[in-house]
Amino acid sequence: MAKPNRKISIQDGSVQEDLREKMVSINRVTKVVKGGRILGFAALTVVGDGDGGVGMGKGKSREVPVAVQKAMDEAKRSMIKVKLKNGTIYHPIIGRHGSARVYMQPAPEGTGIIAGGPMRAIFEVMGMHNILAKCIGSTNPYNVVRATLQGLYSMNTPADIAAKRGKSVEDILES
């Protein structure tokens, strides 16, 4: 589960928002220099508002807490809004990033989140309750997170499709 909601002030106004934070992965990285190796840490995190807003961030530092904090700050700055339909998505989606492919499919009420690792973290923090997801190809956490966000961002709502076709939403839903 994601961390419980915490009060975090957003800089674009003095508005207090409840944001859910979840760490996806921490890697130990090394930088080789003339004198030897320098150890550091890279963190990948996701942040969501529980209502369709989600962002990802990565941070590097010599210490784990600093890397995680940098990643959380970047995730808060990079948040996007995704429209949800009763806690799921509108239609099946395939997201791509690098060699990672993520297939996401809407699920009926009561199904829950059926997804692995990094995808599950994203769905939990953004407030999605019912979805089926499968990772195909690369399972690198960074690529899977980026592919998932790309797929969610490219999702079309009935209102979007109606606007593109110049029809009303009712006409789109009937066909």
Order of alpha helices (4+ residues) and beta strands (2+ residues): beta-beta-beta-beta-alpha-beta-beta-beta-beta-alpha-beta-alpha-alpha-alpha
